[in-house]
């Protein structure tokens, strides 16, 4: 009798262990399924559209903004992040516009991406291929002192070039005289324009930065972005 009881206990223990093992396997499979994801590698560019305007004129540090993904981001033939996903961020820093034509500078921080299913995923990204951007990643509006000098110098070169063309257009007999005269006149005229405009810029306040609603721009991932599949 004791022998049968002992065997029963052994079989019961084996059955219990098998149930525990099966449950553990099921839990492991479930966990593995839950943590499956697609990785968008660092260095990937993402095209976005600004959903509301951002301006240094009336905005402040900490203000939130949103941008929408313009197109599906595909990795290995699979949609990792669908068009319509939202990337949210905040204004990280503002350098106000000042005299000497020094324009405002705004720094954006991209915080997280919101998938169409509502899942929020932290993101690390910075502006990419943007025209008016400082060395430390700020956005300016093309009104600083250096920009003004650059634009005035372009005007000077235009005046110089037009006076040269005028000299060439006076005919084969006169162009040898008129081209040098035109060149000198172009330098004087362009220089006067340059100096006059440059001095005027010294007394002007720089531009504010405005990123309008609907603005298309790109960011680049600085860290890999893992998008869960489930």
Secondary structure, DSSP 8 states (H G I E B T S, - for coil): -HHHHHHHHHHHHHHHHHHHHHHHHHHHHHHHHHH-EEEE-TT-EEEEEESS-EETTT--TT-EEEEEE-S-EEETTEEEE-TT-EEEEEEEEEE--BTTTB--EEEEEEEEEE-TT--EEE--EEEES-SSB-TTS-EE-S-SHHHHHHHHHHHHHHHHHHHHHHHHTT-TTTHHHHHHHHHHHHHHHHHHHHHHHHHHHHTS-----EE-TT-EEEEEESS-EEEE--
